[in-house]
Amino acid sequence: MTATAPSSPPRAALVSVRPGAIVLARHGEPALSRKCYLTSDQYRDWWAKYEVGGLRAGQTPPPELLATAEGAGAIYASTRPRAQETAAAICAGREVMSDALFIEAPLPPPRFPAWFKLPPKYWGVVARIWWHAFNHHEGQETRAEAEARSEAAARALIARAESGQDVLVLAHGYFNHMVGRRLRADGWDLVHNQGFKYWSQRRYEKR
């Protein structure tokens, strides 16, 4: 009588894990007032204070962003104080991974005559145009360097989302835009868009 070899156990079927969403959120409203008119040199000082300042007191995070944070499997925050305080306000003691990879791209303004004054909001637009179109960086991060950083940030977020977890990033308006543009180039759709206001979020999902 011929012995029958025991059959090998069936191999587990490979299950494809759908990537989680990537949500890029902007920090809350900073304490530093924008209700002023400044020269280009004054704006340079104003921006330096903005970079090290925190949030205006008394703000309540929107419920939708709180829900996004609750459902996220991983939460990242820029190392700037305004992003750190935003994370503390919405994450209810959960682990937040702080990373300078997500800080804002610089905003050095071009030098204009002292009689020419603008509110900080409009100096930001002027400085961004000069930085983006004319590579005006005054020894800070260049547009090319920021684009390379945004690509590295997108790769890191995609790698985390591929485990199936939703990923939330608490960072800054323009750099979030740069990362989002990189995500879309890599096949991620912008499925929910609250724009670039404070506490807003933009949700990307893999096609």
MOLINSUL-V122102 format. One record per residue. N is the residue number from 1. RES is the residue in one letter. SS is DSSP state (helix for helix, strand for strand, loop for the rest). NEAR is the number of other C-alpha atoms within 8 Angstrom. Layout:
# MOLINSUL-V122102
n | res | ss | near
N | RES | SS | NEAR
N | RES | SS | NEAR
This chain:
# MOLINSUL-V122102
n | res | ss | near
1 | M | loop | 2
2 | T | loop | 3
3 | A | loop | 4
4 | T | loop | 4
5 | A | loop | 4
6 | P | loop | 4
7 | S | loop | 4
8 | S | loop | 4
9 | P | loop | 4
10 | P | loop | 4
11 | R | loop | 4
12 | A | loop | 4
13 | A | loop | 4
14 | L | loop | 4
15 | V | loop | 4
16 | S | loop | 4
17 | V | loop | 7
18 | R | loop | 7
19 | P | loop | 12
20 | G | loop | 12
21 | A | loop | 12
22 | I | strand | 14
23 | V | strand | 12
24 | L | strand | 13
25 | A | strand | 14
26 | R | strand | 16
27 | H | loop | 13
28 | G | loop | 12
29 | E | loop | 9
30 | P | strand | 11
31 | A | loop | 9
32 | L | loop | 8
33 | S | loop | 6
34 | R | loop | 7
35 | K | loop | 6
36 | C | loop | 8
37 | Y | loop | 8
38 | L | strand | 11
39 | T | loop | 13
40 | S | helix | 15
41 | D | helix | 9
42 | Q | helix | 8
43 | Y | helix | 12
44 | R | helix | 10
45 | D | helix | 8
46 | W | helix | 9
47 | W | helix | 9
48 | A | helix | 8
49 | K | helix | 9
50 | Y | helix | 10
51 | E | helix | 9
52 | V | helix | 9
53 | G | loop | 11
54 | G | loop | 11
55 | L | strand | 12
56 | R | loop | 9
57 | A | loop | 5
58 | G | loop | 4
59 | Q | loop | 7
60 | T | loop | 4
61 | P | loop | 10
62 | P | loop | 7
63 | P | helix | 6
64 | E | helix | 6
65 | L | helix | 12
66 | L | helix | 11
67 | A | helix | 8
68 | T | helix | 9
69 | A | helix | 11
70 | E | helix | 7
71 | G | helix | 7
72 | A | loop | 11
73 | G | loop | 7
74 | A | strand | 10
75 | I | strand | 13
76 | Y | strand | 12
77 | A | strand | 15
78 | S | loop | 16
79 | T | loop | 11
80 | R | loop | 10
81 | P | helix | 11
82 | R | helix | 14
83 | A | helix | 17
84 | Q | helix | 12
85 | E | helix | 10
86 | T | helix | 12
87 | A | helix | 11
88 | A | helix | 9
89 | A | helix | 8
90 | I | helix | 10
91 | C | loop | 12
92 | A | loop | 6
93 | G | loop | 5
94 | R | loop | 5
95 | E | loop | 6
96 | V | loop | 10
97 | M | strand | 7
98 | S | strand | 9
99 | D | loop | 10
100 | A | helix | 8
101 | L | helix | 8
102 | F | helix | 14
103 | I | loop | 12
104 | E | loop | 9
105 | A | loop | 8
106 | P | loop | 7
107 | L | loop | 10
108 | P | loop | 10
109 | P | loop | 14
110 | P | loop | 9
111 | R | loop | 6
112 | F | loop | 7
113 | P | loop | 7
114 | A | loop | 7
115 | W | loop | 5
116 | F | loop | 8
117 | K | loop | 9
118 | L | strand | 11
119 | P | loop | 11
120 | P | helix | 13
121 | K | helix | 8
122 | Y | helix | 8
123 | W | helix | 12
124 | G | helix | 10
125 | V | helix | 8
126 | V | helix | 10
127 | A | helix | 12
128 | R | helix | 10
129 | I | helix | 9
130 | W | helix | 12
131 | W | helix | 14
132 | H | helix | 9
133 | A | helix | 6
134 | F | helix | 7
135 | N | loop | 9
136 | H | loop | 10
137 | H | loop | 11
138 | E | loop | 5
139 | G | loop | 5
140 | Q | loop | 6
141 | E | loop | 9
142 | T | loop | 11
143 | R | helix | 9
144 | A | helix | 6
145 | E | helix | 8
146 | A | helix | 10
147 | E | helix | 9
148 | A | helix | 8
149 | R | helix | 9
150 | S | helix | 14
151 | E | helix | 10
152 | A | helix | 8
153 | A | helix | 11
154 | A | helix | 12
155 | R | helix | 8
156 | A | helix | 8
157 | L | helix | 10
158 | I | helix | 9
159 | A | helix | 8
160 | R | helix | 11
161 | A | helix | 14
162 | E | loop | 11
163 | S | loop | 10
164 | G | loop | 10
165 | Q | loop | 13
166 | D | loop | 14
167 | V | strand | 16
168 | L | strand | 14
169 | V | strand | 12
170 | L | strand | 15
171 | A | strand | 16
172 | H | loop | 14
173 | G | helix | 10
174 | Y | helix | 8
175 | F | helix | 13
176 | N | helix | 13
177 | H | helix | 8
178 | M | helix | 10
179 | V | helix | 12
180 | G | helix | 11
181 | R | helix | 8
182 | R | helix | 11
183 | L | helix | 12
184 | R | helix | 10
185 | A | helix | 7
186 | D | loop | 6
187 | G | loop | 8
188 | W | strand | 11
189 | D | strand | 10
190 | L | strand | 10
191 | V | strand | 8
192 | H | strand | 8
193 | N | strand | 8
194 | Q | loop | 8
195 | G | loop | 7
196 | F | loop | 8
197 | K | loop | 8
198 | Y | loop | 8
199 | W | loop | 12
200 | S | loop | 12
201 | Q | strand | 14
202 | R | strand | 13
203 | R | strand | 12
204 | Y | strand | 14
205 | E | strand | 12
206 | K | strand | 8
207 | R | loop | 5
